[in-house]
Amino acid sequence: MSATQTAPAKLGSGMRTPGDHVIVLFGATGGLARRKILPGLYHLDRAGLLPAGYRIVGTSRRPLSDEAFRAHARAAVVEFGRGELDPARPLFALVLMGLGSDGHTASLFPHAPALTEQARWAVGVDEAGLEPFVPRVTLTFPALASTREMLFLVNGQDKREILSRVLAGKDLPASHARSDGEMVWLIEAAAAPADLHVS
């Protein structure tokens, strides 16, 4: 069996490590690669989610030696690959949130293990609480909170009752959402509970 035909190793919660392969990164010296892709690959490797024999081949507009590309990748990881959340350097400028009819937000559903996750920034959700019932990936509350502003959009008369429960602090996922920065609720009139006082 060739390396590309090797069945991936099974990890917990339905996650799999792919077989040995080459990752071709077009625009390897560009901003997206520097800020997101190279740090992301670094963290996947540290978490054991990349195969032992993978290689990265980078292409760019300017010529780089292997050592110069490795130095570029290391610098990208140092600058953008931090492993801890820092309120002084939020991950996001804006996080846009919604409210599900069951009180979920993002893919953080009632009674799900992801609700209490404090270490990881993103987790797999094997079983969604609403249609479509497909596996998902969601950011966790600590990662979502790492923002300058969190904006909740709530619309539709069908959200009135659940919004009332969330605003009353009932134990629902959306009630636990927090922001290290500002938190703003934009609520359509039809969704607003009768006792909501608008400022």
Long-range contacts (C-beta under 8 A, 24 or more apart in sequence): 3-53, 11-48, 11-49, 13-123, 13-124, 13-126, 14-124, 14-126, 14-135, 15-49, 15-124, 17-48, 17-49, 17-50, 17-51, 18-50, 18-51, 19-51, 20-51, 20-52, 20-53, 20-54, 21-51, 21-54, 21-55, 22-54, 22-55, 22-56, 22-57, 23-54, 23-55, 23-56, 23-57, 24-57, 24-59, 25-56, 25-57, 25-58, 25-59, 26-59, 27-59, 27-60, 28-58, 28-59, 28-60, 28-64, 28-69, 28-72, 29-58, 29-60, 29-61, 29-62, 29-64, 29-69, 29-72, 30-60, 33-58, 33-76, 34-72, 34-76, 34-79, 34-80, 35-76, 35-80, 36-80, 38-73, 38-76, 38-77, 38-80, 38-81, 39-76, 39-77, 39-80, 39-81, 42-73, 42-77, 42-81, 43-81, 43-83, 85-121, 85-142, 85-143, 85-145, 85-146, 86-146, 87-146, 87-180, 90-146, 90-147, 90-148, 90-180, 90-181, 91-121, 91-143, 91-146, 91-147, 92-146, 92-147, 92-148, 93-147, 93-148, 93-149, 94-147, 94-148, 94-149, 94-150, 94-151, 95-144, 95-147, 95-149, 95-150, 95-151, 95-179, 96-151, 96-153, 97-144, 97-150, 97-151, 97-152, 97-153, 97-174, 97-177, 98-152, 98-153, 98-154, 99-152, 99-154, 99-159, 99-162, 99-163, 99-166, 99-174, 100-129, 100-130, 100-162, 100-174, 101-130, 101-158, 101-159, 101-162, 102-129, 102-130, 102-162, 102-172, 103-162, 103-165, 103-166, 103-170, 103-172, 103-173, 103-174, 103-175, 104-129, 104-130, 104-172, 104-173, 104-174, 105-152, 105-173, 105-174, 105-177, 106-138, 106-139, 106-144, 107-136, 107-137, 107-138, 108-138, 108-140, 108-141, 108-173, 109-173, 110-172, 110-173, 112-173, 114-138, 114-140, 115-141, 115-173, 115-176, 117-141, 117-142, 118-142, 141-176, 141-177, 141-178, 144-177, 144-179, 145-177, 145-178, 145-179, 145-180, 146-180, 147-179, 147-180, 147-181, 148-180, 148-181, 148-182, 149-179, 149-181, 149-182, 149-183, 149-184, 150-177, 150-178, 150-179, 150-181, 150-182, 150-183, 150-184, 151-184, 151-186, 152-177, 152-183, 152-184, 152-185, 152-186, 153-186, 154-185, 154-186, 154-187, 154-188, 154-191, 155-187, 155-188, 155-190, 155-191, 156-188, 156-190, 156-191, 157-190, 157-191, 159-191, 160-190, 160-191, 160-192, 160-193, 161-193, 163-187, 163-191, 163-192, 163-193, 164-193, 164-195, 164-196, 167-193, 167-196
